[in-house]
Amino acid sequence: MKKFAALAAVATLATLAAPAAFAAESSQSVRAATDAAAGSVAVNAGKMLYTSNGSRVAAIYRVTAEGNPQVILNGKLVTVPASTLSDVNGKVTTSLSKAELGRAQ
């Protein structure tokens, strides 16, 4: 019975540590994919804009003549620099955080 209790304790600890390790690994792989992506990104109104950690920012409202997508964030029209964009698994992704976009003028 003591062996079973010890095995159960080890299994419980392993499941508690695994999500944190997976989250860190997942975040690093998304960031690496974002950094590795190069070239122009197909940006269209209506597509969702994501941050490099995979969080949704907002739907792209429109695209400027220069190719910069614009989103409505906290009631403000925010222009996202095209130089921060990449395509990660078919998703339009910016290297800026949602907080950084919210501070944009």
C-alpha positions as CSV (number, residue, x, y, z in Angstrom):
1,M,0.0,0.0,0.0
2,K,2.9,2.4,0.8
3,K,4.3,1.8,-2.8
4,F,0.9,2.7,-4.3
5,A,0.7,5.9,-2.2
6,A,4.2,6.9,-3.2
7,L,3.5,6.2,-6.9
8,A,0.3,8.2,-6.7
9,A,2.2,11.1,-5.1
10,V,4.8,11.1,-7.9
11,A,2.1,10.9,-10.6
12,T,0.3,13.9,-9.0
13,L,3.5,16.0,-8.9
14,A,4.3,15.1,-12.5
15,T,0.9,16.2,-13.7
16,L,1.2,19.5,-11.8
17,A,4.6,20.3,-13.3
18,A,3.8,19.2,-16.9
19,P,1.4,22.0,-17.8
20,A,3.9,24.7,-16.8
21,A,6.6,23.1,-18.8
22,F,4.3,22.6,-21.8
23,A,3.2,26.3,-21.6
24,A,6.8,27.5,-21.6
25,E,7.7,25.2,-24.5
26,S,4.6,26.2,-26.5
27,S,5.2,29.9,-26.0
28,Q,8.9,29.5,-27.1
29,S,7.9,27.6,-30.2
30,V,5.3,30.2,-31.2
31,R,7.8,33.0,-30.6
32,A,10.4,31.1,-32.6
33,A,8.0,30.5,-35.5
34,T,7.1,34.2,-35.4
35,D,10.7,35.3,-35.5
36,A,11.5,32.9,-38.2
37,A,8.7,33.9,-40.5
38,A,9.8,36.2,-43.2
39,G,8.3,37.9,-46.2
40,S,5.0,39.6,-46.8
41,V,1.9,38.4,-45.0
42,A,-1.5,38.2,-46.7
43,V,-3.5,40.8,-44.6
44,N,-7.2,41.1,-45.3
45,A,-10.0,42.9,-43.5
46,G,-11.9,40.5,-41.3
47,K,-9.0,38.2,-40.5
48,M,-8.1,37.9,-36.8
49,L,-4.9,39.4,-35.6
50,Y,-2.9,37.4,-33.0
51,T,0.0,38.3,-30.7
52,S,3.2,36.2,-30.8
53,N,2.0,34.2,-27.7
54,G,-1.1,33.2,-29.6
55,S,-3.6,35.5,-28.0
56,R,-6.3,37.1,-30.1
57,V,-6.0,40.9,-30.5
58,A,-9.0,41.9,-32.7
59,A,-10.3,41.4,-36.2
60,I,-8.6,43.5,-38.8
61,Y,-10.9,46.4,-39.6
62,R,-9.2,47.6,-42.7
63,V,-5.8,47.7,-44.4
64,T,-4.1,51.0,-45.3
65,A,-2.6,51.6,-48.7
66,E,0.9,50.9,-47.2
67,G,-0.3,47.5,-46.1
68,N,-0.6,48.3,-42.4
69,P,-3.7,46.6,-40.8
70,Q,-5.9,48.6,-38.6
71,V,-7.9,47.2,-35.7
72,I,-10.4,48.7,-33.3
73,L,-8.9,48.2,-29.8
74,N,-10.6,49.6,-26.7
75,G,-12.7,51.9,-28.9
76,K,-9.6,53.3,-30.7
77,L,-8.5,52.7,-34.3
78,V,-5.0,51.4,-34.0
79,T,-2.6,51.0,-36.9
80,V,-0.3,47.9,-36.6
81,P,3.0,48.3,-38.5
82,A,3.3,45.8,-41.3
83,S,7.0,45.3,-40.3
84,T,5.7,43.6,-37.1
85,L,3.6,41.0,-38.9
86,S,4.3,37.4,-39.8
87,D,2.3,34.4,-40.8
88,V,2.3,31.7,-38.1
89,N,0.3,28.6,-39.1
90,G,-1.9,30.6,-41.3
91,K,-2.6,33.3,-38.7
92,V,-1.7,36.9,-39.0
93,T,0.6,37.5,-36.1
94,T,2.2,40.7,-34.7
95,S,5.3,40.8,-32.6
96,L,3.7,43.5,-30.5
97,S,1.8,42.7,-27.3
98,K,-1.9,43.8,-26.9
99,A,-0.7,46.3,-24.2
100,E,1.8,47.8,-26.7
101,L,-0.9,48.1,-29.3
102,G,-3.2,49.7,-26.8
103,R,-0.5,52.4,-26.1
104,A,-0.1,53.2,-29.8
105,Q,-1.1,56.6,-31.0
